[in-house]
Amino acid sequence: MQDNTVLHADELADRQIRESNYISRDLSWLQFNDRVLDQARKTERSIFDRLKFLAITASNLDEFCTIRLGSLYNYLDYNKQRFDYSGLREEPFRRKLLSGIRQFVTGQNQYYVSNLKPLFDENGFKIARYEHLSPADADRANQYFDRTVYPMLTPMVFDGYHSFPALRNNRLLFGVVTRAETDGTQQNQKASFIQVPNNIPRFFEIRHADGFIRFVPLEEIIRNNIHQLFRNIEIVSISLFRINRNGDFTLDESEDIESNFLEELRRKLQTRRRGRVVRIEVLEGFDHWLLRLLKIQWDLDEANIMVIPRESLVDFAGLNQLIGHKDFKDRRTPLHPPRRPVSFPEFGSRDIFEVLKERDVLLHHPFDSMDPVLELLEKAAEDDNVLSIKITIYRVAKDSRVTAALLRAAENGKHVSVLFEVKARFDEENNLREAHRLRQAGCFVIYGVSSLKTHTKLLLIVRQEADKVYRYVHLASGNYNEITSRLYTDVGLLTTNETYGSDVSDFFNVITGHSQPSAYRNLITSPRDMRIQLCNLVLREADNARNGLPSGIVIKFNSLQDKEFIDALYEASRAGVPVKLIVRGICCLRPGRIGLSENIEVVSIVGEYLEHSRIYYFHNNGDPKVYIGSADAMVRSFDRRIESLFLLEQDALRKQAMNILRYNLKDNVNAYVMQEDGAYVAKTHNGEPLFNIHKEFFDVTREIINDVKLF
């Protein structure tokens, strides 16, 4: 009877989701991760590139469960009300979300087992269990256990004398059920837990004379030798599992004292490691008595349990060892060398300071290298005429050239101000370390701004020259990270234009001091007024359409979630404005609904590079307004982050940005079209030549963008 009640409730929930004018943020994200998984399904890719995308989906899902599923449990555990965009309350939405996660995990594992794993042998390797090993190879694996692995393992028993151990998040774990006396009863059973080390390789490599490599999973080696940890005792069962803990936290920033803020951040990072468990992955054949114990201990039910087939692998992120293996380097798709920037073709042969005094430069990464930005910063660090450098940092590369240049500038006596956002999720500890290094070198470091997260990307260099003081400015959508700039698509502007210089100077005074300028000329900022300004730009297009004037909106961003902005787009659609949205990930807007959004099209681009650019285009009756910057259309971007979008003034750069949008809309290789029900289908070619923007952008020239039009 209870099952029927739950089934009826789930049917009502599905109907409510279908009827809502808004798509659930979290269910939309699951659709996005499936589009990433679809890259692993593309048979034209090498097996290593396909495994790369499979590993990305696993890492994505871990983060999603840690943050989004964890956030939901913050409401469930403390009896707080929460309504999803679909109108669902906490418990029905929990069931719907976990059902979606399970469905994704099932598809993930089925594809790995049936379609990817059979290709391993022909590509020169195998992920081998012990039954696949020759006696000599098994002996080598056992010796590795004795020498290296065994000393690292610590069984942790749970019984009347020992408390339940604090098992680590996102780690492979063994649950071992033992019995001291063989009387056949469960009363004498005990559970012990072993954490699989994560500071040694996931796979033990056995290389054969012909070059073939057998990768033996570390968990297989431990399972086969686990009896050495439980001598003179009966092992009833050995179960492999893994957990996701709630890592969603908010900082108590009631104190203004910096040291208290940093201590609070460090404390919260510790609690992330001990957060409540929200998901368990268990390998098929697990012990039911043990699983029941875990469910009671962590207050979970069957919905939280994901069973992984025995032929599959727990935690596909471990495949990165194979993907990055030196023996397979030639079989992976190499990174394409960047082209010469369209607006800076002479880069490398002219002084960058002189070029920027002549003209603005728009960079489109990874098709354009990030080197012009790095060269500007590195030259500024050494230049005697440079007076000061100000920069916002959200994420930096390991061994970062950006950090090195700032340290050098400080050593050379320049004033260096760094707003280092230490709350950048999952980079908090690295950012704390890097910020401390800069501070020790004499940089003026600000650890974020109050309860806001600083997500804007800005650089300001002040240089005294013979005729006057120049401000060299960089504004961008992407992080100051030279590694990800080769993997993410981003846009950035280099300029000495006084309007930008004045706006950025004022903005730095706001975020590092206590200033409130009356107005910016080319910047739209949050949390000040970004939502209202963007909505006004949308509604102006609606007014133009109602008055019979030409209109149109094209926007490219990572996520669309803010209801007020979505409602403005709905109004524009009802007024007859053609709206084209390029939304990589979450999209809570429902396109193509009669009477609501039939003039709105949504596509998602997912392919070789991570789409990270934000470009906002408004037709404006033939006088286009084009903004680029760091902000998505999300509640967090408008209300809880310091973000900036900036207007492109020069016509040539506007056209370059418009061409980026045009190419995105033209893509028929990486594009997925969103349906009215929230599902996505791959864009069809319709007999047209294949157009892959991740290849086409490397061939863009000034001639291509001279006469670009979107409507």
GURO-181541 format. One record per residue: x negated, y negated, z of N, C-alpha, C in turn; residue in three letters. Coordinates in steps of 0.2 Angstrom, whole numbers, plus 5000, padded with zeros to 4 digits. Last residue first. Example, Ala and Ser with C-alpha at 12.3 -4.5 7.8 and 13.67 -1.06 7.14 Angstrom:
493650115035493250055036493650005039Ser493450285039493850225039493450165039Ala
This chain:
489648064813490348064811490448024804Phe488248064813488648114817489348114815Leu486848034802487548014805487848074808Lys485247974797485648024801486347994803Val484247924789484947914788485447964791Asp483047964794483147894792483847884791Asn482648094798483048054802483247984800Ile481848134787482448174789482848134793Ile480748054788481148044782481848084784Glu479948094799480348024799480848024793Arg480348264801479948214799480348144799Thr480348434808480648364808480148314806Val479848554811479748524804480048454803Asp480248594823479448594822479348554815Phe481548614822481348554825480548544824Phe481748744817481848684813481548624816Glu481648834828481148834822481148764818Lys482648804836482048814839481448824834His483748794827483448734829482748744833Ile484048884814483848894820483448834823Asn485148934802484848864805484648874812Phe485349024788485249024795484848954797Leu486548964776485848984777485748984785Pro488249024776487748974776487049004778Glu489149124778488849124772488349064771Gly489549104792490049084786489649084779Asn488949134804488549094798489049074793His489749094820489649134814489249094808Thr489149094837489349054831489249094824Lys489849214848489249184844489549154838Ala490949154860490849194855490249164851Val491549144877491049124872491049174867Tyr492949104887492549144884492049114879Ala493949004890493349004894492849054892Gly495049004882495149044889494449044893Asp494648934871495148904876495148934883Glu492848964869493548974868494048934873Gln491348894863491748914869492548914867Met490148974854490748924854491148944859Val488348974853488949004855489548954856Tyr486848974844487448934846488048984848Ala485749014838485749014845486348984848Asn486149004824485749064827485749074834Val486648894819487048944819486649014821Asn486548714822486248784823486848834823Asp487248594821487148634815486848704816Lys487148534833487848554831487848594825Leu485748514834486148564839486848584836Asn485648424824485348484823485648544828Tyr486348314830486548344824486248414822Arg485548284841486248314842486448344836Leu484348254835484348304839485048334840Ile484848134828484648194824484548254829Asn484948054839485548074835485448134831Met483648024841484048064846484648084843Ala483247964830482948024831483348064836Gln484147854830484247904825483847964826Lys483547784841484247804841484347864836Arg482247754835482347804841483047834842Leu482647664826482347724824482347774829Ala483247564834483647594829483347664827Asp482947534851482647534844483047584840Gln483547564863483647504860483447504853Glu484447684873483947674867484047614863Leu484747674890484947654883484347654878Leu484547804902484347734899484547734892Phe485047864918485047874910484847804908Leu484547934933484547884928484647904921Ser484847974950484747994943484747934939Glu484948044965484647984962484448004955Ile486348134971485748124968485548054965Arg487648134974487148164979486448164976Arg488548094964488648074971488048084976Asp488148134951488448064952488448044959Phe487648264953487248214950487548144951Ser488648324960488048314963487648264960Arg489648334950489748294956489148274960Val488948304934489148354939489248304945Met488348294920489048264922489248314928Ala486548264922487148304920487748274923Asp485248154920485848174923486348214919Ala484048104915484048154919484648184921Ser484148044898483948034905484048104908Gly484847934885484547994887484247984894Ile486147864875485747864882485447934882Tyr486747754863486447824864485947814871Val487947684854487647684861487347754862Lys488147624837488147674842487747654849Pro489247544830488647514834488447564839Asp490447604826489847594821489247564824Gly491247604838491447574832490847554827Asn490547694846490647624848490747584842Asn490047824848490147794842490147724842His488947884860489547854859489647814852Phe487948014867488147974861488847954861Tyr486748064877487448044877487547994871Tyr485748204882485848144877486548134877Ile484648294890485248254891485248194887Arg483748454888483848384887484548354889Ser483648584890483648544896483748474895His483648744885483848684883483948644890Glu482248844884482748824889483048754887Leu481948934869481748884874482348864878Tyr482649034862481949044864481748994869Glu484249014868483849044863483149044866Gly485848944867485348984872484949024867Val486948814867486348834864485948874869Ile488748804866488148814870487548844866Ser490048694862489548744860488948744865Val491648634861491048644865490648704863Val492748504855492348564854491748574859Glu494248424857493648444860493348504858Ile495548414853495048374849494348384852Asn496348474862496248504855495748474851Glu496648454875495948454873495848474866Ser498048434877497548424882496848404879Leu498848484867499148434872498648404877Gly498148644868498648594865498848544870Ile496448664871497148674874497548624871Arg495148644867495548674862496248684865Gly494148684882494248654876494848684872Pro494048634898494348694894494548664887Arg492648604909493148584904493448644900Leu491548664915492248674918492848644914Cys490148744911490648704908491348714911Cys488548784914489148774917489548724913Ile487448774900487648814906488448814908Gly487348684889487048744889487348794894Arg488448604879488348614886488048684887Val488848484869488348544868488148554876Ile490348434862489948444868489448504867Leu491248314854490848374853490348374858Lys492748244850492248254855491948314854Val493648124841493348184841492748194846Pro495148054849494348044848494048114847Val496448054851496248064844495448064843Gly496948044864496947974860496747994853Ala496648164869497348144868497448084863Arg495248144870495548194866496248174864Ser495248044881494948034874495248084869Ala495748124891496148064889495848044882Glu494748224892495448244890495848184888Tyr493748134897493648164890494348194888Leu494248104909494148044904494048074897Ala494248224915494848194914494848144909Asp492848244916493248284912493848254910Ile492548144925492248134919492648184914Phe493248194936493448124934493148114927Glu492648314939493348314936493548244933Lys491048374933491448324937492148314934Asp490448474925490848494931491248444934Gln489348534914489848484914490348504920Leu487548544911488148564915488648514914Ser486548494902486548564905487248594908Asn487048414887486848414894486848484896Phe487548304875487148364876486948364883Lys488948234866488548234872488148304873Ile489748124856489348194856488948184862Val491248054851490748064856490448134855Ile492047924841491747984842491247994848Gly492947814830492747834836492347904836Ser493647674821493247744821492947754828Pro495247614826494547604824494147674824Leu496547624830496447634823495647624821Gly496747604843496847544839496647554832Asn496447734848497147714848497247644844Arg495047734846495447774842496247754842Ala494747634856494547624849495047664844Asn495147694868495447634865495347624858Asp494247804867494947814867495347754865Ala493047734869493147774863493847784862Glu493247684882493147634876493247674869Arg493147804889493847774888493847714883Leu491747824888492247874885492947844884Val491347714896491047724889491547774885Leu491947744908492147684904491947684897Asn491247854912491947864911492147804906Cys489947794914490047844908490847854907Leu490247704924490047684918490147734912Gln490747794934491147744932490947714925Ile489547874936490147904935490647854931Arg488547774940488447814934489147844932Met488347694951488947684946488947724940Asp487447754962487747684962488447684957Arg486747864964487447864965487747804965Pro486347834947486747864952486347864958Ser486247714933486047754939486547774943Thr485747664918486347684922486147724927Ile484847534911484847584915485547594918Leu484647414904484647474900484747534904Asn484947314914485147304908485147364903Arg485747314931485147334926485447324919Tyr486147204943486247234937485647264934Ala485647164956486347154954486547194948Ser484747274967484847234961485547224959Pro484347304982484947314978485047264973Gln483147374992483347324987483947344984Ser482047435001482747415003483047364999His481147564993481147514998481947495000Gly481147664984480647664989480647614994Thr482347634977482247704979481647704984Ile482247494973482847524977482647594980Val481047484967481147454973481747474977Asn481347564956480847594961480847554967Phe482147474950482447544952481947574957Phe481347374946481947354951482147424954Asp480547434937480247404943480747394948Ser481547474927481147524931480847494937Val481947344923482447394926482047444930Asp480647294918481047264923481547304927Ser480447394908479947374913480247344919Gly481447374899481447434903480947424909Tyr481147244895481847264898481847324902Thr479947254889480047214896480647234899Glu479147394883479747344882479947314889Asn478247494882478047434886478647374886Thr478547664883478747604881478347544885Thr479147834880478547794882478647724879Leu480447944884480247884881479647844884Leu480948114881480648064885480448004881Gly481748264882481648204879481348154884Val481548444881481748384885481548324880Asp481648614882481748564877481948504882Thr480348714890481048684890481048624885Tyr479048754887479648804887480348774887Leu478148664888478048704883478648754882Arg478548604901478648564895478548604888Ser478048694910478748704908478948654902Thr476748644911476848714909477548714906Ile476748514915476448524908476648594906Glu477948424922477648484923477448514916Asn478848324927478148304926477748374927Tyr480448374920479948364925479248344923Asn481548274908481148334911480648314916Gly482048164903482548204906482148264909Ser481248004907481348064904481848104907Ala480147864904480747884907480947954903Leu478747774907478947834904479647854908His477947614904478447654907478547714903Val476847484908476947544904477347594907Tyr476847324908477047374912477147434907Arg475447204908475947244905476147304910Tyr475047034911475147104914475647144910Val474146954898474646954903474647024906Lys472946944890473446894889473946894895Asp472047044895471846984894472346924894Ala472947144908472547134902472447064900Glu473347254921473147184919472747184913Gln474647364922473947354919473847274918Arg475547484930475547414929474747394927Val476647614926475947594926475847524925Ile477847724931477747654929477047634931Leu479047844927478347834928478247754926Leu480347954932480147894930479347884932Leu481748044933481048054930480747994928Lys482848094946482648044940481948054939Thr483148154958483048194952482848154946His483148154974482848114969482748154963Thr484548174984483948214980483748174974Lys485048094999485048104992484448144989Leu484948075012485248135010485348145003Ser483347985010483948005015484248065013Ser482448024998482747965000483347995004Val480748094997481448094996481748034999Gly479548045005479748115005480548115003Tyr478347954998478947945001479248015000Ile476647904999477147954998477747945001Val475347824993475947804997476447854995Phe473747904994474347884990474947864995Cys472647955001472747885001473347854997Gly472448085002472048054997472147974997Ala473548125010472848135012472348095008Gln474548115000474548075006473848075009Arg474248224992474248154989474148104995Leu474348335001473748314997473648244995Arg475748325003475248315009474548295006His476248354991476348284994475848274999Ala475948484990475648444985475748364988Glu476648545001475948545001475648494996Arg477948514997477748485004476948485004Leu478048584985478048514985477848484992Asn478048714990477448694986477448614986Asn479248714998478548725001477948704997Glu480248684988480148644994479448654997Glu480648754977479948724976479848684983Asp481948784980481448844979480748814977Phe482548624975482648694977482148744975Arg481748484982481848524975481948594977Ala481448414993482048454993482248494986Lys480448324990480248394994480848434995Val480048234978480648254981480548324984Glu479048094981478948174980479548204983Phe478547954974479147984977479248054976Leu477147874976477447944974478047954978Val476047754972476647764975476947824972Ser474447684972474847744970475447754974Val473347564968473947574972474347634969His471647624966472247594964472847614968Lys470447684970470647624973471247594970Gly470047804965469747744962470047674964Asn470847884972470047884974469747824971Glu472047864966471947844973471247844975Ala471647924953471847854954471747834961Ala471548064957470948024955471047944955Arg472848094961472248094966471648054964Leu473448074949473648034954473048034960Leu472748184942472748114939472848064945Ala473248294949472548284949472348204946Ala474648294946474348284953473648264953Thr474548314932474848254935474648244942Val473948434931473548384929473848314931Arg474148564944474448504940473948454938Ser474148694949473548654946473748604942Asp475748724944475248744948474548714945Lys476748574940476448644938475948654944Ala478148504949477548504946477248574945Val479748424951479348494951478648474947Arg479848284954480348334956480048404957Tyr479248124957479048194955479548244958Ile479047964951479448014954479348084952Thr477747844952478047904949478547934954Ile476647704949477247734953477547784949Lys475147634950475447684947476047704952Ile474147474947474547524951474947574947Ser473147424939473247394946473647444950Leu471947444927472647474930472647454937Val470747414923471247364923471947384925Asn469947524924469847474929470347424929Asp470547684922470547624919470447564924Asp470847814927470147794926470047724924Glu472247824927471847844933471147814933Ala472547794914472747744919472347764926Ala472147914908471847854907471947804912Lys473148004914472448014916472047954914Glu474347944909474247944916473447954918Leu474147964895474247894898474147894905Leu473948104895473448054893473547984896Glu475248144898474748154902474048114901Leu475948084887476148064894475548084899Val475348154876475348084877475548054884Pro475648294880474948264880474948194880Asp476748364878476748324883476048284884Met477048384860476748394866476848344871Ser478648414852478048364853477748384860Asp479348524855479148514848478548464848Phe479848554867479148564866478848554859Pro480148374868479748434870480148494868His480048234860480548284860480148354861His479748054863479448124863480048174864Leu479647904856480147954859479848024858Leu478947754859478847814857479347864860Val478947574854479147634858479047704855Asp477447484849478147514848478247564853Arg476347404853476647394846477347424846Glu475947454865476147384864476447364858Lys475747584862476347564866476447494866Leu474447574856475047594852475747574855Val473647534866473747494861474347504857Glu473647644875473847584877474047534872Phe473147744867473847744868474047684871Ile472047724853472147714860472947704862Asp472147854841472147784843472247784850Arg472047994839471547954835471647874837Ser473048044846472348074847471848034843Gly474348004836474148024842473448064842Phe474947964824474247954825473947974832Glu476347984825475948024821475248024822Pro477447944834476747934836476347984832Phe478747984831478647914832477947894834Ser478548124829478748084823478648014824Val477048194835477648164836477848124830Pro476448344826476348274828476948234829Arg477048494835476948454829476648384831Arg476348624845476748564844476548534837Pro476248804840475948744842476348684841Pro477348914848477248874842476848814844His476849054858477148984858476948954851Leu477149224851476649164853477049104853Pro478049354856478049304851477649244854Thr476949504859477449454861477449394856Arg475949574854476649604852477149554855Arg474749534859474849524852475549544850Asp474849574873474849504871475049494864Lys474749694879475349684874475349614872Phe473749694887473649744882474249734877Asp474049604897473549584892473549634886Lys475749584902475149624902474749614896His476949524904476349484904475749524903Gly477849624904477949574899477249534898Ile477449704915477349724909477349674903Leu477749604925477049634925476949664918Gln479049584924478649534922477949554921Asn479849674930479649694923479149634920Leu480449624941479749664942479449674935Gly481649584938481149534938480449564939Ala482549694940482249684934481649634933Phe482949784953482649714952482249714945Asp482949944950483149894955482649834954Val483250024935482749994939483049944944Leu483950184930483850114929483250094934Ser484350304933483950304927483650224926Glu485250284943484650314945484150304939Arg486150124943486050194941485350224942Pro486550044958486150044952486050114950Ile487949964964487650024964487250024957Val488249834975488149854968487749914968Met489349774987488949824986488849844978Ile490449694990489749664991489149714988Asn491549764990491449714985490749694985Ala491549845002491349874996491249824990Glu490949725014491349775012491149795005Asp490049665029490149665022490649725020Leu489249635041489949615040490149605032Asp488049685044488049625040488749605038Trp488349805051487849765053487949695050Gln489249875042489449845049489049795052Ile488449895031489049855030489349825037Lys487449975037487249915034487849865034Leu488250095040487850055046487749985043Leu488650135028489150115032488850065038Arg487350165023487750115020488250085024Leu487050285031486650225031487050155028Leu488050365026488050345033487650285034Trp487750375013488350345015488350325022His486250355005486550385010487150345013Asp486250344987486150314993486450354999Phe486350374974486150424978486050404985Gly485750224966486250284966485950344970Glu485150094975485050144970485550204971Leu486049944979485850014981485750054975Val486049784983486049824977485749894980Glu487149674992486649734992486649774986Ile487449504997487549564992486949614993Arg487349425008487949415004488049474998Val486749405024486749445018487449445014Val486349255031486749315031486749345024Arg484549205032485249195031485749255031Gly483249205034483649245039484349235038Arg482649125025482449195025482849235030Arg483349005028483449035022483249105022Arg482648975040483349005041483549035034Thr481448915035481448975039482149015039Gln482048805029481748855025481648915028Leu482348735041482948765036482648815031Lys481148695046481548745050482148775045Arg480748615036480348675037480748725041Arg481648505038481648545031481248615032Leu481348465050482048495049482048535043Glu480148415048480148475053480848505052Glu480448305040480048365037480048425042Leu481248235049481548255043481148315040Phe480348205059480948245061481248275054Asn479448115052479248185055479748225056Ser480248005049480048055044479848115046Glu481747955056481047965058480748025053Ile483047945056482647915051481947925051Asp484248075058483648045060483348005055Glu485148145050485448085055484848045057Ser485048245042484648195041484948135045Glu485048405041485348365046484848305045Asp485248485025484848455030485248405035Leu486048635021486048565020485648535026Thr485848785011485848745017485848675016Phe485948945005486248875004486248835011Asp485549065005485049025006485248955005Gly486049225011486349155010485749105011Asn485149355003485449325008485649255006Arg485249514995485249434994485549405000Asn484249664996484849614998484649544995Ile484149834991483849764990484449714992Arg483550004992484049954992483749884992Phe483450184993483150114991483750064990Leu483450305005483850265001483450194999Ser483350465010482850405008483350365003Ile483750575023483850545017483450485016Ser483250655034483850675031483950645024Val481750715039482050665035482650685032Ile481250775055481650785049481950725045Glu479550765060480250745061480650755054Ile478250765059478550805064479250785065Asn478050595053477750665054478150695059Arg478350485043478750515048478550585049Phe477450445034477650395039478050425044Leu477350545025476750535029476850485035Gln478450545018478450595024477850575028His478350465007478550435013478550485019Ile477850494995477350505000477650475007Asn478850464986478550524985478150544991Asn479150324989479650384990479350454991Arg477950264985478150264992478650324993Ile478150284971477550314975477650314982Ile479250224968479250294967478650324971Glu478950094971479450124976479450194974Glu478050064961477850064968478350104972Leu478250154946478550104951478250114958Pro476950174935477350204940477550154945Val476750164918476850124924477250154929Phe475650224907476150244911476150194917Arg475050184891475050164898475650194902Ile473950234878474650234881474550224889Phe472650244874472950184875473650174878Gly472150374874472450344867472750274868Asp471850404887471250394882471550364876Ala472950304898472750364895472150354889His473150224913473050214906472750284903Arg474350184925473850244923473750244915Ile474750064937474550084930474150144929Glu476050044947475350064947475250094940Phe477049894948476949954945476149974946Phe476949784956477549824956477449894953Arg475449744964475849754958476449794959Pro475649664981475249704976475749714970Ile476549594988475849554986475349604983Asn477649654993477749614986477049574985Asn477949814999477549754999477649724992Pro479549865005479049875000478549814999Val479949895022479849845016479349855011Gln480950015029480250005026480249945021Ile481850065043481750025037481050015035Phe482850205050482150165050482150125043Ser484050265059483950235053483250195054Ala484450425066484150365067484050335060Lys485450555073485150525067484950455069Gln486150625083485350615083485050585077Asn487450625078487250595084486550575085Gln487650705068487450635066487250605072Gln487050875068487550825070487250755068Thr486150985066486650965061487150915062Gly485151005074485751035076486351015071Asp483650975073484051005068484651035070Thr483150825080483350895081483750915076Glu482950695074482450735079482550805080Ala483150635059483450675064482950715068Arg483350485049482950545051483350575057Thr483450395034483850425040483450485042Val482750245028482650315029483050345035Val482850125016483150145022483050225023Gly481750015009481950085010482250095016Phe481849874998481849905005482049975004Leu481249744989481449814989481349844996Leu481849574992481349624993481549694992Arg482749474994482549484988481949534988Asn482349445011482749425006482349444999Asn481849565023481749505019482149505013Arg482649605039482349625033482349565028Leu482349615055482449555050482249575043Ala483049765062482549725060482749665055Pro484049775077484049785070483549735067Phe483049825091483549785088483549795081Ser482949975100482649935095483149895092His483650065108483050035111482749975106Tyr484550125100484750095106484250055110Gly483850085084484250125088484350085095Asp482950075070483450035073483850095077Phe481150055066481750095068482250055071Val480250025053480549985058481150025060Met478650065046479250085048479550045054Pro477549975037477749975044478450005044Thr476149985025476849995027476950005035Leu474849975022475249905022475949925025Met474250095022474050045027474449985028Pro474850145009475050175016474850125022Tyr474250074998474950065000475050085007Val472850114997473050044997473750035000Thr472550254999472050204999472350135001Arg473750324997473350335003472850275004Asp474150274984474550274990474150274997Phe473150324976473250244977473650234983Tyr473350454978472750424980472850354981Gln474550464971474550484978473850454981Asn474150434958474650394961474550404969Ala473250544955472950474955473450424959Arg474150654956473650644961473350574961Asp474850624944475250624951474750614957Ala473950644935474150574936474550574942Asp473750784937473150744938473350664939Ala475050834934474750844940474150794942Pro475850704924475450774925475250774932Ser477550634927476750634928476450704927Leu478850644927478550624921477750634921His479250654940479350714936479050704929Glu478950524945478450574947478550634942Tyr479350404932479450434938478950494939Arg478750274922478750344924478850364931Ala478950184909479050174916479150244919Ile477750184896478250214899478350194906Lys477050124880477050134887477750164890Phe477050104866476450114870476450124877Gly478250094859477850034860477250044865Asn478850214859478550194853478150124853Glu479250214873478650264871478350234864Asp480250114874479650104877479050154874Phe481550124869481050094865480350094868Leu482350174879482150224874481650194869Pro482650054886482150104889481950154883Lys483549984879482949954879482450014881Leu484850054878484550024872483849994873Asn485150124890485350144883485050114878Ser484650044901484550114900484650144893Val485049914898484349934899484150004898Tyr486349924897486049904891485249924892Tyr486749954910486850004904486449984898Gln486249844917485949914918486149964912Asn487149744912486449734912486049804913Gln488449794915488249784908487449784908Gly488349794929488449854926488249854919Thr488149654932487649704934487749774930Val489449604927488849584924488249634925Phe490249674937490349684929489749664926Gln489849614948489749684947489849704940Arg490149474946489449494947489349574946Ile491549494945491249464940490449484940Gly491849534959492049574953491649554947Ser491449414965491049484966491149534961Leu492449334961491749314959491349384960Leu493649394966493549374959492849364957Lys493349394979493449454976493349444968Arg493249254982492749294983492749364979Arg494549214978493949194974493349234975Phe495249264989495449284982494849264977Pro494649184999494549264999494749284992Glu494749044997494149074998494149154996Glu495949004983495648994990495049044991Arg496048934967496048994971495648974978Leu495948834957496548824963496448884968Gly494948824949495548864947496148864952Ser494048764957494348724951494948764949Tyr494348824973493948824967494348784962Asp494448754989494848774983494348774977Phe494248795006493848785000494348804994Arg494148775023494548785017494148765011Gln493248885035493348815032493748825025Lys492748985043493548975042493648905040Asn491449025042491648975047492348945046Tyr491349115033491149135039491349085045Asp491849055021492249115024492049125031Leu490948945019491648935020492048995024Tyr489849015017489848965022490548945024Asn490149095006490149125013490049075019Tyr489849004996490549024997490649055004Leu488448994997488948934999489648955000Ser488149114992487949094999488449045001Gly488549104979488849154983488749134991Leu487549004977488248994975488649044979Arg486249044982486548984983487248974982Ile486049184980485749154986486149084987Thr486649214968486949244974486749204980Cys485849134960486549114960486849144966Phe484649194961484649124964485449104964Glu484949324956484649314963484749244965Asp485249284943485749304947485549304954Leu483949234938484549194938485049214943Asn483249364939483049304943483649254944Ser483949424929483949454936483749404941Ala483749354917484449364920484449384927Thr482449374916482649304917483349314920Ile482349504912482049484919482349414921Ala482949494899483249534905483049514912Leu481949414893482649384894483049424900Phe480949514893480849444896481549414898Lys481349614885481349624892481249554896Leu481249544873481949564875481949584883Arg479949534872480349474873481049484875Asp479549664871479349624877479749564878Phe480149714860480349734866480149694872Ile480449564849480049624851480349644858Ser482049534840481449514845481049574847Arg483049584833482449564829481849534834Glu484049624842483549674840482949644836Thr484649554856484449534849483849574846Lys484849574869485149614864484949604857Arg484249474875483949534876484249584871Ala485149374873484549364870484149434870Gln486249414882486349424874485649414871Asp485849354894485749434892485749444885Leu486249224891485549244892485349314891Val487549254891487249224885486549234885Arg487749284905487849344899487549314893Asp487549164911487049224912487149274907Asn488749104907488049084904487549134905Phe489649174914489649174906489049154903Gln489349134926489249204925489249214917Leu489749004926488949014926488849094924Trp491049014926490748984920490049004920Ser491249054939491449104933491149084927Leu490848934945490448994946490649044941Asp491848834940491048824940490748894940Arg493248884932492848884938492148874936Ser493948754921493648824922493248824928Ile495648674921494848674923494648744924Tyr496948694920496648654915495848644916Asn497548854924497248794926496948764920Ser497948984919498448924918498048854920Glu496949074922497149064915497548994914Arg497049074936496449054932496549034925Ile498249124938498149054940497549024937Gln498049254933498549214930498449134932Arg497149304942496949294935497449254932Asp497949294954497349254954497149244946Ala498849394951499149324952498549274951Leu498049504952498349484945498649414946Glu497649504965497149484960497449474953Asp498849534971498549464972498049454967Ala499049664966499549614965499249544966His497949724973497949724966498449664963Leu498249704986497649674984497649664976Val499449784986499449714988498849674985Thr498849914983499349874978499449804980Asn498049934995497749924988498249894983Asp499049945004498649885004498249874998Gln499650065000500050005000499649945000Met
